[in-house]
Structures are given as structure tokens and as C-alpha cells.
Amino acid sequence: MSRTSIRRVVIYAASLALAAGSVAAQGSVTQPKQGQGGSVVKGAAGTEGSKGDNGLEHCDKPMAAIAVVEPQSEYMMALARYKLQSPVGLIRMMIQQSNCFIVVERGQGLRNMEQERQLAAAGQARTGSNMGGGQIVAADFILTPGVVFSEGNAGGVGGAVGGLLGGKAAVVAGGLKFKEAQTSMLVADTRSGVQVAAAEGSTKKADMRLGAGLFGGGGGAAGGGYGNTNEGKIIAAAFMDNYNKIVGVVRGDASLQRNVGTLQQEAAGGGTRKAGAVFNQGDVLAPKIAGVKLLASPDDAAKVVATLGRGDELVVVGEEKNGFISVQGASASGWVKIILFQKR
């Protein structure tokens, strides 16, 4: 063996030893600090609970209904560089797993819902499909996520190995393209537009990955995704940290907690609530026909308080119940059947 060949072997062995020493010093460099194996955000969620959600804050009952909007375009472009898609699905799963908010659909699913309502309005839906107005749960809050990365070289070992081997081991540093992610979540009240909560989250990870990629094999980031790439795992862990802080803010402020049912109750309401007109407190209503009864309680068999003419006006003053709504007239108050009234 020539002196040149021997020298190359010695340099190569020294480089591997240097990399191994760095791994020993840093611990498990391929996992975020918050979890062990895979993404820290995983599992499933339904109306009867969730699984695989270790590390998330949990609530006994939801505190409000929340919609998650897409990040701004510059964030989406940055994520696309690492073959990562929108984090909205990831965040929505976290929210449902935690049971701290009711998640309402405001993305592509809402456009599909509108399409179904158009089909029903055109008479194309099956009889009894119960599609129409007054059934969608209103969002109390809008959550807007953001994310930035720290892409600086971690100092070292990856760059040194790549230089010594003429670029052959450059994937050591390239296997993890950034070492830190910082995320933000801004929460705004949908009625006032006021920002009511804000928090940031972060996760760090060594800027190096050892394994098959050391010798030029496949890189971990090739597949893309929050559960199967190192970059995705870092961002998922940062969003979990971020979301837990948002829960803490809302949980600690009674003024931010709204009157919503459990997920099971809200889901059941979507199947049993009858479609109809949507009336709010303060709306002025008039009967569609003469002779409509103003009742003492929300029941067809209740005592008749007054008989209304088509010119009579009523103001909505309370809630809906059993297809009736609480109203106030010029001389009496009571309940009227919603389907018999229209806005003035």
C-alpha cells in the first residue's frame, strides 16, 4: 500500500472517530428533546378521546371553538424547501387530542360543505339529509401559526468530515438541514378581531445525522413529512411546545373561555339539529302568515300568550330550543316556532 493510500485511510479513520465522539457527547442527536422515536405529534383523536398524544396539555372539557388558518406564504415557501407541507393538519390534530378546544373546519373541507349545501338547495340531496342554514358551529378564535429555522452550521463535525473526505461525507451535515426551529401562534377573537393570546415555541437538535447517509446512502429528509424526517420532527416538537403555552394562557384567563359543549355533544348536534333560519339576539322578526301563536314555553302544547298577525313585529331576546326561539313583542313575551318567521 502506498504512503498516499495509508494517509487517506488514517484520515478517514480519524474522521469517523471524531464523529463518533461527537455523538457520544451530544447523546441521541436524531431525536428532539421532548420525545423518543418518531414525531412527538402522532396518534389519533375522535369524539371519545385520543391516543399517542404524550406531552400535550389536556383539558377536561373544551374552552372554546377554534379555527386554524394557513400560515403566510413566506412560511409555506420555507417549509417547501424541506419537502414539508402545511402544518395546519398537524396543529388541528394536536388541538383535538388535547380536548382544550373544539376544532372547526375552515379550509378545503368548508368549501366541500358549501358544495353539499348547494346540492341540497338545488333538490339533488336525498330527502331527510338535513342540510341547510343554522348548523355550523361558529369559531370563537382564529389561530395563525408561523415558523422560522436556525440554519447555521452546528460547528463542525459534519463540515470537517466532508472536507477531509473530499465531500464524500457531506451528507453527515446535510442529513439535518437546520438545528433549531422556532414557532409562533397568534390567537384572535373572531367577533372583535382583537388578538387575545400569543406564544412562541422552540426545539433544538444537533446539526448532524449519522447512519446510512454517512457513506453516501439515502438521506432522512428525502421522503418529506412531519413524522418521518428530522426537520419535520423538530418543527412538530416546537409546535407542541408552542400550543401547550397557548392552552396555559387561555386556561388561566376566564374571560377567554366560551360556552361550548363537549366534542361528542357538538358532533351529535351536527346530526340532530334541524336546518332552518338563522336568527340572532336583536333581530326583528315578523310572521310569514297570520294567526301564528306566541307560546309560554317552547312546546306546541304550551299555553297561548297571544295570536299574531302578519304585521306584528317581535324582537329576538334569547336562545333557540326545540325549534322555537325566545322573543319579545309589543305587549307580551314568549316563544315562537322558527320556521313560521322571517327577518323584517
Secondary structure, 3 states (H helix, E strand, C coil): CCHHHHHHHHHHHHHHHHHHHHHHHHCCCCCCCCCCCCCCCCCEEECCEEECCCCCCCCCCCCCEEEECCCCHHHHHHHHCCCCCCCHHHHHHHHHHHCCCEECCCCHHHHHHHHHHHHHHCCCCCCCCCCCCCCCCCCCEEEEEEEEEECCCCCCHHHHHHHHCCCCCCHHHHCCCCCEEEEEEEEEECCCCCEEEEEEEEEECCCCCCCHHHHCCCCCCCCCCCCCCHHHHHHHHHHHHHHHHHHHHHHCCHHHCCCCCCHHHHHHHHHHCCCCCCCCCCCEEEECCCCEEEECCCCCCCCEEEEECCCCCEEEEEEEECCEEEEECCCCEEEEEHHHEEEC
